[in-house]
Amino acid sequence: MKTLALATRNTKEILRDKLNPVFGIGLPVVLLLLHNAIQSNIPTELFAIEQMTPGIAVFGLSFISLFSGMLIAKDRTSSLMLRLFTSPLVSSNFIFGYTLPLIPMAILQIGACFSVAFFLGLTISINVFLAILVLIPAAIMFIAIGLLCGSLFTDKQVGGICGAILTNVTAWFSDTWFNLDLVGGLFKKIAELLPFAHAVDAGRAAIAGDYNSILPHLWWVIAYAVVIMVIAIVVFTRKMNGDNN
């Protein structure tokens, strides 16, 4: 109940600034439309809708990190957080109170991306809905990254780290805009160690009905999500104890 109370407050705070949700949902849709327009004017299948949709959905989720990071960073510097520190809330209540409101937003963002893809030629099937479920761990991972950054840095620093660095790293290493096999070498090895390409490949495997290939990629994403979330709780705990002393 304590977590839900904080989650309710954070939901209202997110909805108060309507520009961020519109931007988070709108940009992936615009990118999907743009690449579909490019594909329709080139002879080779460079941006197949089945390949691009999971990639752009994962790229769009990187903006969730910015929203979650900014939310907790701003609260850390406000009188609200000081009052909350005197309540019976523990660190896990805080972290999950910030996580829960962002999960529906992430699902809405993924759903909007796939809904537009249907109009662009993506076949409606049970595999598409499986792909949406497969991408939820990636959403939680990006939320956790934002919460960790928000626990460590100021809102301006979070804007630079999550708004610029993370989105670019996600774009480069997600296997969305170019095939990692074409680059190869150290670049590909780094991409395979990071979770972004694995999230995209899990979504693509789900759409293709290649069920055996989903879990090997999905476990990478789940592992990253769990580890980063645990680190976020530990860091926030130390910050909370430090602010109380």
Secondary structure, DSSP 8 states (H G I E B T S, - for coil): -HHHHHHHHHHHHHHH--HHHHHHHHHHHHHHHHHHHHHTTSSS-SS-HHHHHHHHHHHHHHHHHHHHHHHHHHHHTSHHHHHHHTSS--HHHHHHHHHTTHHHHHHHHHHHHHHHHHHTT---SHHHHHHHHHTHHHHHHHHHHHHHHHHHS-HHHHHHIIIIIIHHHHHHHSSSSS-HHHH-HHHHHHHHHSSHHHHHHHHHHHHHT-GGGHHHHHHHHHHHHHHHHHHHHHHHHHHHHHHH-
